[in-house]
Amino acid sequence: MEIEFFFQNSYFSNKQYGFIKGRSTVLRLVKIMDDWTAQLDSGGQVDVVYTDFAKAFDTFPHQRLLLKIKT
């Protein structure tokens, strides 16, 4: 499937970054820091929840997934 299909059908959010041309992960970090700074400057509060999925796929049964894909 070509990536253009996803763009034409609006499957990507405006908040999707990382692999879309012109939307690097560094740009996303700059934008979020700008949002947080503006919120704090106006007397607001910023709550953040960090989730690390890096190890999630290390324990995933990859062979079982491959079997499911084949069937």
C-alpha positions in Angstrom: 0.0 0.0 0.0 1.3 3.4 -0.9 1.5 6.1 1.7 -0.5 8.4 -0.6 -3.6 6.3 0.0 -3.4 7.2 3.7 -3.0 10.9 2.9 -5.8 10.9 0.4 -8.2 9.3 2.9 -7.1 11.5 5.8 -5.9 8.6 7.9 -3.0 10.7 9.4 -3.8 13.1 12.2 -2.2 16.6 12.1 -0.5 15.4 15.3 1.2 12.5 13.5 5.0 13.0 13.3 8.1 11.0 12.8 7.9 9.5 9.3 5.9 12.1 7.4 8.0 14.5 5.3 8.2 17.9 7.0 7.1 16.5 10.4 10.1 15.3 12.2 10.1 14.1 15.8 12.3 17.0 16.7 9.7 19.4 15.3 7.0 17.7 17.4 9.1 18.1 20.6 9.6 21.8 19.8 5.9 22.3 19.2 4.9 20.5 22.5 7.5 22.5 24.5 6.0 25.7 23.0 2.5 24.5 24.0 3.6 23.6 27.5 5.5 26.9 28.0 2.4 28.9 26.9 0.2 27.0 29.3 2.6 27.5 32.2 3.1 31.2 31.3 -0.7 31.7 31.5 -0.8 30.2 34.9 -2.0 26.8 33.8 -0.9 23.4 34.7 0.8 20.7 32.5 0.4 17.0 33.4 2.4 14.5 31.4 2.2 10.7 31.3 5.1 9.0 29.7 4.7 5.5 28.2 7.6 3.5 26.9 6.5 0.8 24.4 10.1 -0.2 23.6 10.0 -3.4 25.5 6.4 -4.2 24.8 7.3 -6.1 21.6 10.3 -7.9 23.1 7.9 -10.2 25.0 5.3 -10.4 22.3 5.0 -13.9 20.7 6.1 -12.9 17.2 5.8 -16.4 15.8 2.1 -16.5 16.8 1.5 -13.2 15.1 3.1 -14.5 11.9 0.9 -17.5 12.0 -2.2 -15.3 12.5 -1.2 -13.1 9.5 -0.8 -16.2 7.3 -4.3 -17.5 8.0 
